[in-house]
Amino acid sequence: MIELKKLNVHRIVDSEEAAARLEADGFTVVTKEAKPNFSGMKVDELRAYAEAKGIDLGNAMKKDDIIKALTAKPAAKPAAPPAK
């Protein structure tokens, strides 16, 4: 993921191409997080990565299931009920 900023506008994109288009439009790169190569990691390394990032693996035991959990988009948090 790449985060870009222009004045008070922030954009987050997944590809270098999209980032390049925004940079051409005057945005500057704020952060650039490289995607780790999960398929090249061992199960214990995947579990350690998840723990470090605070990602809940649920009951995923197999490598493929752990990778799915790591790459899943986080669920939206429900809105808080209005205060009375």
N, C-alpha and C positions, 0 to 999 in steps of 0.2 A: 504494500500500500504506500502511496505517495501522497503527502499532504502539501497543498500549495496555498499561498495567501496573496491577496491583492487588496490593499487597504484593509477594510474590515470584512472582506469576503474570503471564506475558507472553502476549499474543494479537496475532496479525497478521491483519488483515482487508483485503479488497479494496474494500469499499463503505462509503460514508458511513452508510448505514442500519445496517449491522452495527456500525460504530463507535459510533453513537448508542445502540444497544441496550446495548452494553458500558459506555458512559459512564453510562447510567441505572442500571447495576448496580454502579457505584462505581469503574470503571476510569478512568484518566486517559491522555490521548494523550501518547505519548513522542515519536514521529516521524510525520510525515505527508509522504509523497513523492508529489507529483503525477505522473501518467503523462504523459510528453511526447506531443505530437501528431506521431507519426512520419510520417503521411501528408502533413503540411504541410512536411516537411523534404526537402532535396535529398540525393542519394546521398552527396555528400562530407560533408554535415552528419551523416548517419546513421553513416558510417564513423568520423567524429571522436567521436561520442557513444559508439559501441561501444569505441573505443580508450580513451576516458576512463574508461569503466566496467569495462574489462578483459574485454569480451565477445568471444569468438572467433566470427567470422562464417563460419569455414570457407571454402568456395569460393563463397559467395553473391556474385553480381555484380549482379543486377537488384534494383531498389528493393524489389519485393514479397518477394524472397527474403531481403534484408537485414532487412526488418521482421519476417519470420517468425523469423529468428535472434534478433533483439532481444527478441521477446515470448515466445520459447520458455521453458518452465520449465527451470531448470538440472538436469542429470542428477545423480542421487545419487552421491556418491563411494563407491567400494567400501571396505568395512571393511578395516582393516589386519590382516594376519595376526597371530595371537597370538605374543607374545614367548616365546622358549624359555629 
